[in-house]
């Protein structure tokens, strides 16, 4: 069994209104040294071992988990020890 940790972030240059709202809130709470916040997504996918596991993860990210037009993604595959 493998645990795939998928991290999805907006591409550089894509407006992030949620990040801006979080930044403004942090500044309001007297964290004046916060200059920028980018909000992303994190997912864990449990998968059975397979020869083409990385290819499957890439395909899942491209087809469903991320929007490749505006988002970047990265992932880590870990072995689950029972």
C-alpha positions, 0 to 999 in steps of 0.5 A: 500500500502506498500513500500519495501526498499531492500538493496543488498550488496556483501558478505564479502570476495567477491571482489568489483572492483567498490568499489576499484575504488571509494576508489582509486578516493576518495584517489586521491581527498585527502580523504586519510582516506578512507580505503575501499568502498563497492558498493551495490544496493538499490531498492524500490518496491511498493506492495499491502498489503498481508498476506504473504508480507514478504514471497513474498519479500524474494522470490523476493530477492532470485529469482531475485533481489539478487544473493544469491551466492555472495550477501546479502540482507536486507529490510524494509517494510513501510506503505504508507500513502496517 
